[in-house]
Amino acid sequence: MSYIIDRRLNAKNKSAVNRQRFLRRYRSHIKKAVSDAVSKRSITDLENGENVSIPKRDISEPTFRHGNGGNKSIILPGNKEFIQGDKIARPPQGDGSGGSGQASDQGSGVDDFIFQITQEEFLEFLFDDLALPNLIKRQLSGIESFKYVRAGVVNEGTPNKINIIRSMRQAAGRRIALTSATRKKIKNFKAEYEKLLNTDSILRNNKRLMQLEKNIEKLKRRLKKIPFIDDIDLRYNFHIKHPQPTSKAVMFCLMDVSGSMNQNMKDMAKRFFILLFLFLKRNYQKIEVVFIRHHTSAKEVNEEEFFYSRETGGTIVSSALKLTDKIISDRFPANEWNIYIAQASDGDNWNDDSPICRKILVNNILPKAQYYAYVEINPRRHQALWREYEIIQKEFGEYFAMQQIKDQSEIYPVFRELFQRKQEQTATT
């Protein structure tokens, strides 16, 4: 049996098709490895590749062969250990599959297959089948994307935009126009020349024949001087910018940094928002991200301060919601932007403030937003804020989602649950 193994390097994409086929075949193994990697990595290490291990039992190829068939008796001379009817123990298995067995001088095995996926492939599997829910195609005037489209031909342009067909057609028309009279004269001279040759008095017409030959030669030289193609024949493709409507969205990231949020909770919140930020950057071009930190007061910050500032304090969640509502009114009108909000908190809030949060969301924010995702990072029972948000979820349904994260291993599953692509979204996004 012959085996063909493709060992071409990927440097020049010579085996890119084979690699893509391999990734599709072992998709489940790769997705599991990517999911496990998210819970184990640090924040700054999310954009690197990953080693994927495939068990040896899953890479074996099915084969057909002829079986022995029937009963066979074998006599081995010199046997002093066994007699007919004895059962022979199975040979010990090799320790090649994991290396965890004891050393042995018998048996053999095959190691698990391990390969490296690139950063691009890692992110592709990480955010597979995810999308912003309820994405509506709204357009913001003045910030459109443009596409160059054909707009006919012009007489001037750059060499790389020459329209060969139109240029050759123009050159042919010019040559016909410039040479038609000359060719007509040549035709008439040739006809007269042939007529004189067919007469009986060739010697008498010899002088005229020589004159006709000179005239015909002169006209032919004139034709040769006309260029095959001239600068005035050149035509160039003309392109203009055509505006392309693009959907635009803004994502508000609200994170609780109060004293009740210990460092482990903050780290899980950071990981969740890192996933969200990478997801938005990868999947959408027209995305604005607004970072808001809050304790007793809320403040809009940049990405660096959002993740790494050490400021802390009490907890008044409504301060972040009020600031969110103000920013939406000032910079992101609801009739032009798709508004998405993700909030991470431990749910611990000043008791009198939780009903205020519900009123702000119901009356001010949710009527303008396409989706609101609340993540409670708390290994204990739900807090007052969760109970208020449950009332909102019953009223707004699919536009408001809630999930709880108890430990780091739940970050990625919760993220996928919140931003899982719905069936009806496939065509619109």
C-alpha positions as CSV (number, residue, x, y, z in Angstrom):
1,M,0.0,0.0,0.0
2,S,1.3,3.5,-0.9
3,Y,1.0,6.5,1.3
4,I,1.3,10.1,0.0
5,I,2.4,12.6,2.6
6,D,2.4,16.4,1.8
7,R,5.4,17.9,3.4
8,R,5.5,21.2,1.6
9,L,6.2,24.2,3.7
10,N,3.5,26.8,4.4
11,A,5.9,29.7,3.8
12,K,4.5,30.3,0.2
13,N,1.0,29.0,1.0
14,K,1.6,25.9,-1.2
15,S,-0.3,23.6,1.1
16,A,-2.8,26.1,2.5
17,V,-5.7,24.1,1.1
18,N,-4.6,20.9,2.8
19,R,-4.2,22.8,6.1
20,Q,-7.7,24.3,5.9
21,R,-9.1,20.8,5.1
22,F,-7.2,19.5,8.2
23,L,-8.6,22.2,10.4
24,R,-12.1,21.5,9.3
25,R,-11.7,17.8,9.9
26,Y,-10.5,18.2,13.5
27,R,-12.6,21.3,14.3
28,S,-14.0,19.8,17.6
29,H,-10.5,19.1,19.0
30,I,-9.3,22.6,18.1
31,K,-12.3,24.4,19.5
32,K,-11.9,22.5,22.8
33,A,-8.2,23.4,22.9
34,V,-9.0,27.0,22.3
35,S,-11.7,27.0,25.0
36,D,-9.3,25.5,27.5
37,A,-6.6,28.0,26.6
38,V,-8.8,31.0,27.3
39,S,-9.3,30.1,31.0
40,K,-5.6,29.4,31.5
41,R,-3.9,32.3,29.7
42,S,-3.1,35.8,31.0
43,I,-4.8,38.8,29.5
44,T,-1.9,39.8,27.4
45,D,-1.5,36.4,25.9
46,L,-4.9,36.0,24.3
47,E,-3.8,36.9,20.8
48,N,-1.1,34.2,20.4
49,G,-1.5,30.8,18.8
50,E,-2.0,27.5,20.6
51,N,-0.7,24.0,20.6
52,V,-3.5,21.5,19.8
53,S,-3.2,17.8,20.7
54,I,-5.2,15.2,18.8
55,P,-5.4,11.7,20.4
56,K,-3.9,8.9,18.3
57,R,-7.2,7.1,18.1
58,D,-8.7,10.0,16.1
59,I,-6.0,10.3,13.5
60,S,-5.9,6.6,12.5
61,E,-7.2,6.1,8.9
62,P,-9.7,3.3,8.2
63,T,-8.2,0.6,5.9
64,F,-9.4,-2.6,4.1
65,R,-7.4,-5.8,4.3
66,H,-7.9,-9.5,3.8
67,G,-8.6,-11.3,7.1
68,N,-7.1,-14.7,7.9
69,G,-10.5,-16.5,7.9
70,G,-11.3,-20.0,9.1
71,N,-9.4,-22.0,11.8
72,K,-5.7,-22.4,11.6
73,S,-3.5,-24.8,13.5
74,I,0.2,-24.0,14.0
75,I,2.8,-26.3,15.4
76,L,5.9,-24.5,16.8
77,P,8.8,-26.9,17.4
78,G,10.7,-26.7,20.7
79,N,7.7,-25.5,22.8
80,K,8.3,-26.4,26.4
81,E,6.0,-23.8,28.1
82,F,2.5,-24.3,26.6
83,I,0.2,-27.1,25.7
84,Q,-3.0,-27.2,23.7
85,G,-5.8,-25.2,25.4
86,D,-3.6,-22.8,27.3
87,K,-4.5,-19.1,27.2
88,I,-1.7,-16.7,26.4
89,A,-1.7,-13.3,28.1
90,R,-2.0,-10.2,25.9
91,P,1.4,-8.5,25.3
92,P,2.0,-5.4,27.3
93,Q,1.0,-2.1,25.6
94,G,3.8,0.4,24.8
95,D,4.0,3.7,26.6
96,G,4.2,5.9,23.6
97,S,0.7,7.4,24.0
98,G,1.5,9.4,27.1
99,G,4.8,8.3,28.7
100,S,3.1,7.7,32.0
101,G,3.7,3.9,32.2
102,Q,6.7,2.1,33.7
103,A,9.8,1.5,31.7
104,S,9.6,-1.8,29.7
105,D,11.6,-3.6,27.1
106,Q,8.4,-4.8,25.2
107,G,5.5,-3.2,23.3
108,S,5.2,-0.2,21.1
109,G,2.8,2.8,20.6
110,V,2.1,6.1,18.9
111,D,2.3,9.5,20.5
112,D,-0.6,12.0,20.3
113,F,-0.4,14.3,17.3
114,I,0.4,17.9,18.4
115,F,0.5,20.9,16.0
116,Q,0.5,24.7,16.3
117,I,-2.3,26.9,15.1
118,T,-1.6,30.5,14.2
119,Q,-2.8,33.7,15.9
120,E,-5.4,34.2,13.1
121,E,-6.7,30.7,13.4
122,F,-6.8,30.9,17.2
123,L,-9.0,34.0,17.0
124,E,-11.2,32.4,14.3
125,F,-12.0,29.4,16.4
126,L,-12.3,31.6,19.6
127,F,-15.0,33.8,18.1
128,D,-16.6,31.2,15.8
129,D,-20.4,31.6,15.4
130,L,-20.5,34.8,17.5
131,A,-22.1,38.1,16.6
132,L,-23.6,41.2,18.1
133,P,-27.3,40.5,18.6
134,N,-30.1,42.5,16.9
135,L,-27.7,44.4,14.6
136,I,-29.7,46.9,12.6
137,K,-28.2,48.5,9.5
138,R,-28.1,52.1,10.6
139,Q,-26.0,54.6,8.7
140,L,-24.1,57.6,10.2
141,S,-23.8,60.4,7.6
142,G,-20.3,61.7,7.0
143,I,-18.5,58.5,8.2
144,E,-19.2,56.2,5.3
145,S,-16.9,53.7,3.6
146,F,-16.1,54.2,0.0
147,K,-15.6,51.8,-2.9
148,Y,-14.0,52.7,-6.3
149,V,-16.3,51.9,-9.2
150,R,-16.0,52.2,-13.0
151,A,-17.2,55.5,-14.5
152,G,-16.3,55.2,-18.2
153,V,-13.1,56.2,-19.9
154,V,-11.1,59.5,-20.2
155,N,-8.3,60.8,-22.3
156,E,-5.8,61.2,-19.5
157,G,-4.7,58.9,-16.7
158,T,-1.9,56.7,-15.4
159,P,-0.4,53.9,-17.4
160,N,-1.8,51.2,-15.1
161,K,-5.3,52.3,-16.0
162,I,-5.0,52.1,-19.8
163,N,-8.0,50.6,-21.5
164,I,-6.3,48.5,-24.2
165,I,-9.5,47.7,-26.2
166,R,-10.7,51.3,-26.3
167,S,-7.2,52.5,-27.2
168,M,-6.8,50.1,-30.0
169,R,-10.3,50.9,-31.3
170,Q,-9.5,54.6,-31.3
171,A,-6.2,54.0,-33.1
172,A,-7.9,51.9,-35.8
173,G,-10.5,54.6,-36.3
174,R,-7.8,57.3,-36.6
175,R,-5.8,55.2,-39.1
176,I,-8.9,54.6,-41.2
177,A,-9.7,58.3,-41.2
178,L,-6.2,59.4,-42.1
179,T,-5.5,56.8,-44.8
180,S,-8.8,56.4,-46.6
181,A,-8.1,59.1,-49.2
182,T,-4.6,57.8,-49.7
183,R,-5.7,54.2,-50.1
184,K,-8.4,55.4,-52.6
185,K,-5.7,57.1,-54.7
186,I,-3.5,54.0,-54.6
187,K,-6.5,51.9,-55.7
188,N,-7.2,54.2,-58.6
189,F,-3.5,54.3,-59.7
190,K,-3.3,50.5,-59.6
191,A,-6.4,50.2,-61.7
192,E,-5.0,52.6,-64.3
193,Y,-1.7,50.7,-64.2
194,E,-3.3,47.4,-64.8
195,K,-5.4,48.9,-67.6
196,L,-2.3,50.3,-69.4
197,L,-0.5,46.9,-69.0
198,N,-3.3,45.2,-70.9
199,T,-3.2,47.5,-73.9
200,D,-1.2,46.8,-77.0
201,S,0.8,50.0,-76.9
202,I,2.9,49.3,-73.8
203,L,6.0,51.1,-75.2
204,R,4.0,54.2,-75.9
205,N,2.6,54.2,-72.3
206,N,5.9,53.3,-70.7
207,K,6.5,56.9,-69.4
208,R,3.0,56.9,-67.8
209,L,3.5,53.5,-66.2
210,M,6.8,54.7,-64.6
211,Q,4.9,57.7,-63.2
212,L,2.2,55.6,-61.8
213,E,4.8,53.3,-60.1
214,K,6.4,56.3,-58.5
215,N,3.0,57.7,-57.3
216,I,2.0,54.4,-55.8
217,E,5.4,54.0,-54.0
218,K,5.2,57.5,-52.7
219,L,1.7,57.0,-51.3
220,K,2.7,53.7,-49.7
221,R,5.6,55.5,-47.9
222,R,3.1,58.1,-46.7
223,L,1.0,55.3,-45.2
224,K,3.9,53.8,-43.4
225,K,4.6,57.1,-41.7
226,I,1.3,57.1,-40.0
227,P,1.9,55.6,-36.5
228,F,0.1,52.4,-35.5
229,I,-0.9,54.0,-32.2
230,D,-0.5,57.6,-31.0
231,D,-0.8,59.5,-27.8
232,I,-4.2,60.9,-28.8
233,D,-5.5,57.3,-29.2
234,L,-4.9,56.3,-25.5
235,R,-7.9,55.9,-23.3
236,Y,-7.9,55.3,-19.6
237,N,-10.3,53.7,-17.2
238,F,-11.9,56.3,-14.9
239,H,-12.9,55.3,-11.3
240,I,-14.9,57.4,-8.8
241,K,-15.5,56.9,-5.1
242,H,-18.9,55.5,-4.5
243,P,-20.2,55.6,-0.9
244,Q,-21.1,52.3,0.7
245,P,-23.5,52.3,3.6
246,T,-22.0,50.5,6.6
247,S,-23.6,49.5,9.9
248,K,-22.2,51.2,12.9
249,A,-22.2,50.1,16.5
250,V,-21.0,51.4,19.8
251,M,-20.2,49.0,22.8
252,F,-20.3,50.4,26.3
253,C,-18.1,48.4,28.8
254,L,-19.2,49.1,32.4
255,M,-17.0,47.6,35.1
256,D,-17.5,47.7,38.9
257,V,-14.2,48.5,40.6
258,S,-15.6,49.0,44.1
259,G,-14.1,47.6,47.3
260,S,-16.4,44.6,47.2
261,M,-14.8,43.5,44.0
262,N,-11.6,41.7,45.1
263,Q,-8.7,41.3,42.8
264,N,-9.8,37.9,41.5
265,M,-13.2,39.2,40.5
266,K,-11.6,42.2,38.8
267,D,-9.3,39.9,36.9
268,M,-12.2,37.8,35.7
269,A,-14.0,41.0,34.6
270,K,-10.9,42.1,32.7
271,R,-10.7,38.7,31.0
272,F,-14.4,39.0,29.9
273,F,-13.9,42.5,28.5
274,I,-10.7,41.5,26.8
275,L,-12.6,38.8,25.0
276,L,-15.3,41.2,24.1
277,F,-12.8,43.9,22.9
278,L,-11.0,41.3,20.7
279,F,-14.3,40.0,19.3
280,L,-15.4,43.5,18.3
281,K,-12.1,44.4,16.7
282,R,-12.0,41.2,14.7
283,N,-15.6,41.1,13.5
284,Y,-16.6,44.7,12.9
285,Q,-14.9,47.7,11.3
286,K,-17.2,50.5,12.4
287,I,-17.2,49.9,16.1
288,E,-16.7,52.5,18.9
289,V,-15.9,51.3,22.4
290,V,-16.6,53.3,25.5
291,F,-14.9,52.2,28.7
292,I,-16.6,53.3,32.0
293,R,-15.3,52.4,35.5
294,H,-17.5,53.0,38.6
295,H,-17.5,52.8,42.3
296,T,-19.5,55.5,44.1
297,S,-18.9,57.7,41.0
298,A,-18.4,56.8,37.4
299,K,-15.8,58.0,34.9
300,E,-15.2,57.4,31.2
301,V,-11.6,56.2,30.8
302,N,-9.3,54.9,28.1
303,E,-8.4,51.2,27.6
304,E,-5.3,51.3,29.7
305,E,-6.9,53.0,32.7
306,F,-10.0,50.8,32.4
307,F,-8.0,47.6,32.9
308,Y,-5.1,48.6,35.1
309,S,-6.1,51.6,37.3
310,R,-6.1,50.8,41.1
311,E,-8.8,53.3,42.1
312,T,-11.5,51.8,44.3
313,G,-14.3,52.9,46.7
314,G,-18.0,52.2,47.6
315,T,-20.7,51.0,45.2
316,I,-23.4,53.1,43.4
317,V,-24.1,51.3,40.1
318,S,-26.6,54.0,39.0
319,S,-23.7,56.4,38.5
320,A,-22.4,54.3,35.6
321,L,-25.8,54.0,34.1
322,K,-26.4,57.8,34.3
323,L,-23.1,58.5,32.6
324,T,-23.9,55.9,29.9
325,D,-27.2,57.6,29.2
326,K,-25.5,61.0,29.0
327,I,-22.9,59.8,26.6
328,I,-25.5,58.2,24.4
329,S,-27.5,61.5,24.3
330,D,-24.4,63.6,23.5
331,R,-22.5,61.4,21.1
332,F,-24.5,58.4,19.9
333,P,-28.0,59.2,18.8
334,A,-30.1,56.1,18.8
335,N,-31.5,56.6,15.3
336,E,-27.9,56.5,13.9
337,W,-26.0,54.0,16.1
338,N,-26.5,50.4,17.1
339,I,-26.0,50.6,20.9
340,Y,-24.7,47.6,22.9
341,I,-23.9,47.6,26.6
342,A,-22.0,45.0,28.7
343,Q,-21.8,45.4,32.4
344,A,-19.6,43.3,34.8
345,S,-20.2,43.5,38.6
346,D,-20.4,41.4,41.7
347,G,-24.0,42.5,42.2
348,D,-23.3,44.2,45.5
349,N,-24.9,47.6,45.4
350,W,-26.3,50.2,47.8
351,N,-29.8,48.9,48.6
352,D,-31.6,52.1,47.7
353,D,-29.7,52.3,44.4
354,S,-30.8,49.1,42.8
355,P,-34.4,50.2,42.1
356,I,-32.9,53.4,40.6
357,C,-30.8,51.3,38.3
358,R,-33.9,49.5,37.1
359,K,-35.7,52.8,36.4
360,I,-32.8,54.2,34.4
361,L,-32.5,51.1,32.3
362,V,-36.2,50.7,31.6
363,N,-37.0,54.4,30.9
364,N,-33.7,55.7,29.4
365,I,-31.2,53.2,28.2
366,L,-33.0,50.0,27.0
367,P,-35.4,51.8,24.6
368,K,-32.3,53.1,22.7
369,A,-30.2,49.9,22.9
370,Q,-30.1,46.8,20.8
371,Y,-28.7,44.6,23.5
372,Y,-27.7,44.7,27.2
373,A,-25.6,42.0,28.7
374,Y,-25.1,41.8,32.5
375,V,-22.5,39.5,34.0
376,E,-22.4,39.0,37.7
377,I,-19.0,37.8,38.9
378,N,-19.8,36.3,42.2
379,P,-19.3,32.7,43.5
380,R,-22.0,33.3,46.2
381,R,-25.8,33.8,45.9
382,H,-27.2,36.6,43.8
383,Q,-27.3,40.1,45.2
384,A,-30.0,42.8,45.1
385,L,-28.9,44.1,41.7
386,W,-29.6,40.7,40.2
387,R,-33.1,40.6,41.5
388,E,-33.9,44.0,40.1
389,Y,-32.5,43.0,36.7
390,E,-34.6,39.8,36.7
391,I,-37.7,42.0,36.5
392,I,-36.2,43.8,33.5
393,Q,-35.4,40.6,31.8
394,K,-39.0,39.4,32.0
395,E,-40.1,42.6,30.3
396,F,-37.5,43.0,27.6
397,G,-36.7,39.3,26.8
398,E,-34.1,38.8,24.1
399,Y,-32.8,42.4,24.4
400,F,-31.6,41.9,27.9
401,A,-29.4,39.0,29.0
402,M,-28.0,37.9,32.4
403,Q,-25.3,35.4,33.3
404,Q,-23.3,34.5,36.4
405,I,-19.5,33.8,36.4
406,K,-18.3,31.9,39.5
407,D,-14.8,31.0,38.4
408,Q,-12.4,31.6,35.5
409,S,-13.4,28.4,33.7
410,E,-16.8,29.9,33.1
411,I,-15.7,33.1,31.4
412,Y,-15.6,31.8,27.9
413,P,-18.7,29.7,28.0
414,V,-20.7,32.6,29.4
415,F,-19.2,34.9,26.8
416,R,-20.4,32.5,24.0
417,E,-23.8,32.2,25.6
418,L,-24.3,36.0,25.6
419,F,-23.1,36.6,22.1
420,Q,-24.1,33.4,20.3
421,R,-25.1,34.1,16.7
422,K,-28.9,33.6,16.3
423,Q,-30.2,31.9,13.2
424,E,-31.9,35.0,11.8
425,Q,-28.7,37.1,12.2
426,T,-26.7,35.1,9.7
427,A,-28.1,37.1,6.7
428,T,-28.1,40.6,8.3
429,T,-24.5,40.6,9.7
